[in-house]
Amino acid sequence: MNETPPRYHIARQRHLGKALDGLQASGRLDWTWRYGPKATAHYLIRAGHGEVQDFETRDAEKLVQFLFDAMGVTWKPMPYTGYRPQEAEVVS
C-alpha cells in the first residue's frame, strides 16, 4: 500500500530539496530523489566525484547542514511536527 506523505513531510522534503538545488547549482554535489517503501523519501546524492549514496531525509539534512556550515552559511532543517511557529519561519 502506497501512502501519501503528510503535509509536514512534503514541506520538509521541499525545504531540503531547495537546499540541495542550491548546492547543486554551486557545483558541490549532484542529486535526485525517489520514494522508497511506505512513501519514504530517499535522496541519491553524489558529492564531488564520489559514489552516489542513498540518504533518508534525516541523514540528507545532516549532510546539507554540514556542507552549508563549511561554507559559513546558516541552514536549518525543517523543525519536527509540533513546532508550528518555527516551521513558518524556516519555510519563508
Phi and psi in radians as a Rosetta constraint file:
Dihedral C 1 N 2 CA 2 C 2 CIRCULARHARMONIC -1.695 0.35
Dihedral N 2 CA 2 C 2 N 3 CIRCULARHARMONIC 2.010 0.35
Dihedral C 2 N 3 CA 3 C 3 CIRCULARHARMONIC -1.644 0.35
Dihedral N 3 CA 3 C 3 N 4 CIRCULARHARMONIC 2.558 0.35
Dihedral C 3 N 4 CA 4 C 4 CIRCULARHARMONIC -1.401 0.35
Dihedral N 4 CA 4 C 4 N 5 CIRCULARHARMONIC 2.287 0.35
Dihedral C 4 N 5 CA 5 C 5 CIRCULARHARMONIC -1.126 0.35
Dihedral N 5 CA 5 C 5 N 6 CIRCULARHARMONIC 2.511 0.35
Dihedral C 5 N 6 CA 6 C 6 CIRCULARHARMONIC -1.054 0.35
Dihedral N 6 CA 6 C 6 N 7 CIRCULARHARMONIC 2.779 0.35
Dihedral C 6 N 7 CA 7 C 7 CIRCULARHARMONIC -0.942 0.35
Dihedral N 7 CA 7 C 7 N 8 CIRCULARHARMONIC -0.709 0.35
Dihedral C 7 N 8 CA 8 C 8 CIRCULARHARMONIC -1.029 0.35
Dihedral N 8 CA 8 C 8 N 9 CIRCULARHARMONIC -0.768 0.35
Dihedral C 8 N 9 CA 9 C 9 CIRCULARHARMONIC -1.127 0.35
Dihedral N 9 CA 9 C 9 N 10 CIRCULARHARMONIC -0.679 0.35
Dihedral C 9 N 10 CA 10 C 10 CIRCULARHARMONIC -1.126 0.35
Dihedral N 10 CA 10 C 10 N 11 CIRCULARHARMONIC -0.772 0.35
Dihedral C 10 N 11 CA 11 C 11 CIRCULARHARMONIC -1.095 0.35
Dihedral N 11 CA 11 C 11 N 12 CIRCULARHARMONIC -0.700 0.35
Dihedral C 11 N 12 CA 12 C 12 CIRCULARHARMONIC -1.120 0.35
Dihedral N 12 CA 12 C 12 N 13 CIRCULARHARMONIC -0.741 0.35
Dihedral C 12 N 13 CA 13 C 13 CIRCULARHARMONIC -1.152 0.35
Dihedral N 13 CA 13 C 13 N 14 CIRCULARHARMONIC -0.693 0.35
Dihedral C 13 N 14 CA 14 C 14 CIRCULARHARMONIC -1.131 0.35
Dihedral N 14 CA 14 C 14 N 15 CIRCULARHARMONIC -0.759 0.35
Dihedral C 14 N 15 CA 15 C 15 CIRCULARHARMONIC -1.038 0.35
Dihedral N 15 CA 15 C 15 N 16 CIRCULARHARMONIC -0.808 0.35
Dihedral C 15 N 16 CA 16 C 16 CIRCULARHARMONIC -1.141 0.35
Dihedral N 16 CA 16 C 16 N 17 CIRCULARHARMONIC -0.736 0.35
Dihedral C 16 N 17 CA 17 C 17 CIRCULARHARMONIC -1.047 0.35
Dihedral N 17 CA 17 C 17 N 18 CIRCULARHARMONIC -0.698 0.35
Dihedral C 17 N 18 CA 18 C 18 CIRCULARHARMONIC -1.104 0.35
Dihedral N 18 CA 18 C 18 N 19 CIRCULARHARMONIC -0.702 0.35
Dihedral C 18 N 19 CA 19 C 19 CIRCULARHARMONIC -1.150 0.35
Dihedral N 19 CA 19 C 19 N 20 CIRCULARHARMONIC -0.759 0.35
Dihedral C 19 N 20 CA 20 C 20 CIRCULARHARMONIC -1.114 0.35
Dihedral N 20 CA 20 C 20 N 21 CIRCULARHARMONIC -0.666 0.35
Dihedral C 20 N 21 CA 21 C 21 CIRCULARHARMONIC -1.043 0.35
Dihedral N 21 CA 21 C 21 N 22 CIRCULARHARMONIC -0.751 0.35
Dihedral C 21 N 22 CA 22 C 22 CIRCULARHARMONIC -1.106 0.35
Dihedral N 22 CA 22 C 22 N 23 CIRCULARHARMONIC -0.731 0.35
Dihedral C 22 N 23 CA 23 C 23 CIRCULARHARMONIC -1.175 0.35
Dihedral N 23 CA 23 C 23 N 24 CIRCULARHARMONIC -0.629 0.35
Dihedral C 23 N 24 CA 24 C 24 CIRCULARHARMONIC -1.179 0.35
Dihedral N 24 CA 24 C 24 N 25 CIRCULARHARMONIC -0.741 0.35
Dihedral C 24 N 25 CA 25 C 25 CIRCULARHARMONIC -1.071 0.35
Dihedral N 25 CA 25 C 25 N 26 CIRCULARHARMONIC -0.539 0.35
Dihedral C 25 N 26 CA 26 C 26 CIRCULARHARMONIC -1.500 0.35
Dihedral N 26 CA 26 C 26 N 27 CIRCULARHARMONIC -0.007 0.35
Dihedral C 26 N 27 CA 27 C 27 CIRCULARHARMONIC 1.451 0.35
Dihedral N 27 CA 27 C 27 N 28 CIRCULARHARMONIC 0.187 0.35
Dihedral C 27 N 28 CA 28 C 28 CIRCULARHARMONIC -1.425 0.35
Dihedral N 28 CA 28 C 28 N 29 CIRCULARHARMONIC -0.396 0.35
Dihedral C 28 N 29 CA 29 C 29 CIRCULARHARMONIC -2.851 0.35
Dihedral N 29 CA 29 C 29 N 30 CIRCULARHARMONIC 2.928 0.35
Dihedral C 29 N 30 CA 30 C 30 CIRCULARHARMONIC -2.100 0.35
Dihedral N 30 CA 30 C 30 N 31 CIRCULARHARMONIC 2.582 0.35
Dihedral C 30 N 31 CA 31 C 31 CIRCULARHARMONIC -2.699 0.35
Dihedral N 31 CA 31 C 31 N 32 CIRCULARHARMONIC 2.804 0.35
Dihedral C 31 N 32 CA 32 C 32 CIRCULARHARMONIC -2.664 0.35
Dihedral N 32 CA 32 C 32 N 33 CIRCULARHARMONIC 3.087 0.35
Dihedral C 32 N 33 CA 33 C 33 CIRCULARHARMONIC -2.538 0.35
Dihedral N 33 CA 33 C 33 N 34 CIRCULARHARMONIC 2.914 0.35
Dihedral C 33 N 34 CA 34 C 34 CIRCULARHARMONIC -2.722 0.35
Dihedral N 34 CA 34 C 34 N 35 CIRCULARHARMONIC 2.830 0.35
Dihedral C 34 N 35 CA 35 C 35 CIRCULARHARMONIC -1.591 0.35
Dihedral N 35 CA 35 C 35 N 36 CIRCULARHARMONIC 2.354 0.35
Dihedral C 35 N 36 CA 36 C 36 CIRCULARHARMONIC -1.697 0.35
Dihedral N 36 CA 36 C 36 N 37 CIRCULARHARMONIC -2.793 0.35
Dihedral C 36 N 37 CA 37 C 37 CIRCULARHARMONIC -1.020 0.35
Dihedral N 37 CA 37 C 37 N 38 CIRCULARHARMONIC 2.532 0.35
Dihedral C 37 N 38 CA 38 C 38 CIRCULARHARMONIC 1.005 0.35
Dihedral N 38 CA 38 C 38 N 39 CIRCULARHARMONIC 0.581 0.35
Dihedral C 38 N 39 CA 39 C 39 CIRCULARHARMONIC 1.047 0.35
Dihedral N 39 CA 39 C 39 N 40 CIRCULARHARMONIC 0.565 0.35
Dihedral C 39 N 40 CA 40 C 40 CIRCULARHARMONIC -1.481 0.35
Dihedral N 40 CA 40 C 40 N 41 CIRCULARHARMONIC 2.220 0.35
Dihedral C 40 N 41 CA 41 C 41 CIRCULARHARMONIC -1.292 0.35
Dihedral N 41 CA 41 C 41 N 42 CIRCULARHARMONIC 2.394 0.35
Dihedral C 41 N 42 CA 42 C 42 CIRCULARHARMONIC -2.175 0.35
Dihedral N 42 CA 42 C 42 N 43 CIRCULARHARMONIC 2.320 0.35
Dihedral C 42 N 43 CA 43 C 43 CIRCULARHARMONIC -1.911 0.35
Dihedral N 43 CA 43 C 43 N 44 CIRCULARHARMONIC 2.121 0.35
Dihedral C 43 N 44 CA 44 C 44 CIRCULARHARMONIC -1.720 0.35
Dihedral N 44 CA 44 C 44 N 45 CIRCULARHARMONIC 1.894 0.35
Dihedral C 44 N 45 CA 45 C 45 CIRCULARHARMONIC -2.152 0.35
Dihedral N 45 CA 45 C 45 N 46 CIRCULARHARMONIC 2.335 0.35
Dihedral C 45 N 46 CA 46 C 46 CIRCULARHARMONIC -2.097 0.35
Dihedral N 46 CA 46 C 46 N 47 CIRCULARHARMONIC 1.989 0.35
Dihedral C 46 N 47 CA 47 C 47 CIRCULARHARMONIC -1.664 0.35
Dihedral N 47 CA 47 C 47 N 48 CIRCULARHARMONIC 2.228 0.35
Dihedral C 47 N 48 CA 48 C 48 CIRCULARHARMONIC 1.095 0.35
Dihedral N 48 CA 48 C 48 N 49 CIRCULARHARMONIC -2.284 0.35
Dihedral C 48 N 49 CA 49 C 49 CIRCULARHARMONIC -1.841 0.35
Dihedral N 49 CA 49 C 49 N 50 CIRCULARHARMONIC 0.323 0.35
Dihedral C 49 N 50 CA 50 C 50 CIRCULARHARMONIC -1.347 0.35
Dihedral N 50 CA 50 C 50 N 51 CIRCULARHARMONIC -3.047 0.35
Dihedral C 50 N 51 CA 51 C 51 CIRCULARHARMONIC -1.351 0.35
Dihedral N 51 CA 51 C 51 N 52 CIRCULARHARMONIC 2.708 0.35
Dihedral C 51 N 52 CA 52 C 52 CIRCULARHARMONIC -1.245 0.35
Dihedral N 52 CA 52 C 52 N 53 CIRCULARHARMONIC 2.288 0.35
Dihedral C 52 N 53 CA 53 C 53 CIRCULARHARMONIC -2.064 0.35
Dihedral N 53 CA 53 C 53 N 54 CIRCULARHARMONIC 2.550 0.35
Dihedral C 53 N 54 CA 54 C 54 CIRCULARHARMONIC -1.718 0.35
Dihedral N 54 CA 54 C 54 N 55 CIRCULARHARMONIC 2.055 0.35
Dihedral C 54 N 55 CA 55 C 55 CIRCULARHARMONIC -2.038 0.35
Dihedral N 55 CA 55 C 55 N 56 CIRCULARHARMONIC 2.430 0.35
Dihedral C 55 N 56 CA 56 C 56 CIRCULARHARMONIC -1.422 0.35
Dihedral N 56 CA 56 C 56 N 57 CIRCULARHARMONIC 2.969 0.35
Dihedral C 56 N 57 CA 57 C 57 CIRCULARHARMONIC -0.926 0.35
Dihedral N 57 CA 57 C 57 N 58 CIRCULARHARMONIC -0.904 0.35
Dihedral C 57 N 58 CA 58 C 58 CIRCULARHARMONIC -1.067 0.35
Dihedral N 58 CA 58 C 58 N 59 CIRCULARHARMONIC -0.748 0.35
Dihedral C 58 N 59 CA 59 C 59 CIRCULARHARMONIC -1.201 0.35
Dihedral N 59 CA 59 C 59 N 60 CIRCULARHARMONIC -0.608 0.35
Dihedral C 59 N 60 CA 60 C 60 CIRCULARHARMONIC -1.146 0.35
Dihedral N 60 CA 60 C 60 N 61 CIRCULARHARMONIC -0.690 0.35
Dihedral C 60 N 61 CA 61 C 61 CIRCULARHARMONIC -1.081 0.35
Dihedral N 61 CA 61 C 61 N 62 CIRCULARHARMONIC -0.728 0.35
Dihedral C 61 N 62 CA 62 C 62 CIRCULARHARMONIC -1.087 0.35
Dihedral N 62 CA 62 C 62 N 63 CIRCULARHARMONIC -0.732 0.35
Dihedral C 62 N 63 CA 63 C 63 CIRCULARHARMONIC -1.095 0.35
Dihedral N 63 CA 63 C 63 N 64 CIRCULARHARMONIC -0.824 0.35
Dihedral C 63 N 64 CA 64 C 64 CIRCULARHARMONIC -1.074 0.35
Dihedral N 64 CA 64 C 64 N 65 CIRCULARHARMONIC -0.768 0.35
Dihedral C 64 N 65 CA 65 C 65 CIRCULARHARMONIC -1.098 0.35
Dihedral N 65 CA 65 C 65 N 66 CIRCULARHARMONIC -0.719 0.35
Dihedral C 65 N 66 CA 66 C 66 CIRCULARHARMONIC -1.053 0.35
Dihedral N 66 CA 66 C 66 N 67 CIRCULARHARMONIC -0.808 0.35
Dihedral C 66 N 67 CA 67 C 67 CIRCULARHARMONIC -1.136 0.35
Dihedral N 67 CA 67 C 67 N 68 CIRCULARHARMONIC -0.750 0.35
Dihedral C 67 N 68 CA 68 C 68 CIRCULARHARMONIC -1.171 0.35
Dihedral N 68 CA 68 C 68 N 69 CIRCULARHARMONIC -0.689 0.35
Dihedral C 68 N 69 CA 69 C 69 CIRCULARHARMONIC -1.014 0.35
Dihedral N 69 CA 69 C 69 N 70 CIRCULARHARMONIC -0.738 0.35
Dihedral C 69 N 70 CA 70 C 70 CIRCULARHARMONIC -1.103 0.35
Dihedral N 70 CA 70 C 70 N 71 CIRCULARHARMONIC -0.459 0.35
Dihedral C 70 N 71 CA 71 C 71 CIRCULARHARMONIC -1.554 0.35
Dihedral N 71 CA 71 C 71 N 72 CIRCULARHARMONIC -0.084 0.35
Dihedral C 71 N 72 CA 72 C 72 CIRCULARHARMONIC 1.363 0.35
Dihedral N 72 CA 72 C 72 N 73 CIRCULARHARMONIC 0.403 0.35
Dihedral C 72 N 73 CA 73 C 73 CIRCULARHARMONIC -1.945 0.35
Dihedral N 73 CA 73 C 73 N 74 CIRCULARHARMONIC 2.345 0.35
Dihedral C 73 N 74 CA 74 C 74 CIRCULARHARMONIC -1.463 0.35
Dihedral N 74 CA 74 C 74 N 75 CIRCULARHARMONIC 2.166 0.35
Dihedral C 74 N 75 CA 75 C 75 CIRCULARHARMONIC -2.443 0.35
Dihedral N 75 CA 75 C 75 N 76 CIRCULARHARMONIC 2.343 0.35
Dihedral C 75 N 76 CA 76 C 76 CIRCULARHARMONIC -2.189 0.35
Dihedral N 76 CA 76 C 76 N 77 CIRCULARHARMONIC 2.471 0.35
Dihedral C 76 N 77 CA 77 C 77 CIRCULARHARMONIC -1.194 0.35
Dihedral N 77 CA 77 C 77 N 78 CIRCULARHARMONIC 2.826 0.35
Dihedral C 77 N 78 CA 78 C 78 CIRCULARHARMONIC -1.047 0.35
Dihedral N 78 CA 78 C 78 N 79 CIRCULARHARMONIC 2.232 0.35
Dihedral C 78 N 79 CA 79 C 79 CIRCULARHARMONIC -1.041 0.35
Dihedral N 79 CA 79 C 79 N 80 CIRCULARHARMONIC 2.666 0.35
Dihedral C 79 N 80 CA 80 C 80 CIRCULARHARMONIC -1.202 0.35
Dihedral N 80 CA 80 C 80 N 81 CIRCULARHARMONIC 2.776 0.35
Dihedral C 80 N 81 CA 81 C 81 CIRCULARHARMONIC -0.865 0.35
Dihedral N 81 CA 81 C 81 N 82 CIRCULARHARMONIC 2.400 0.35
Dihedral C 81 N 82 CA 82 C 82 CIRCULARHARMONIC 1.884 0.35
Dihedral N 82 CA 82 C 82 N 83 CIRCULARHARMONIC -0.182 0.35
Dihedral C 82 N 83 CA 83 C 83 CIRCULARHARMONIC -1.951 0.35
Dihedral N 83 CA 83 C 83 N 84 CIRCULARHARMONIC 0.933 0.35
Dihedral C 83 N 84 CA 84 C 84 CIRCULARHARMONIC -0.945 0.35
Dihedral N 84 CA 84 C 84 N 85 CIRCULARHARMONIC -0.761 0.35
Dihedral C 84 N 85 CA 85 C 85 CIRCULARHARMONIC -1.056 0.35
Dihedral N 85 CA 85 C 85 N 86 CIRCULARHARMONIC -0.703 0.35
Dihedral C 85 N 86 CA 86 C 86 CIRCULARHARMONIC -1.228 0.35
Dihedral N 86 CA 86 C 86 N 87 CIRCULARHARMONIC -0.616 0.35
Dihedral C 86 N 87 CA 87 C 87 CIRCULARHARMONIC -1.008 0.35
Dihedral N 87 CA 87 C 87 N 88 CIRCULARHARMONIC -0.786 0.35
Dihedral C 87 N 88 CA 88 C 88 CIRCULARHARMONIC -1.097 0.35
Dihedral N 88 CA 88 C 88 N 89 CIRCULARHARMONIC -0.637 0.35
Dihedral C 88 N 89 CA 89 C 89 CIRCULARHARMONIC -1.201 0.35
Dihedral N 89 CA 89 C 89 N 90 CIRCULARHARMONIC -0.733 0.35
Dihedral C 89 N 90 CA 90 C 90 CIRCULARHARMONIC -1.232 0.35
Dihedral N 90 CA 90 C 90 N 91 CIRCULARHARMONIC -0.655 0.35
Dihedral C 90 N 91 CA 91 C 91 CIRCULARHARMONIC -1.222 0.35
Dihedral N 91 CA 91 C 91 N 92 CIRCULARHARMONIC -0.581 0.35
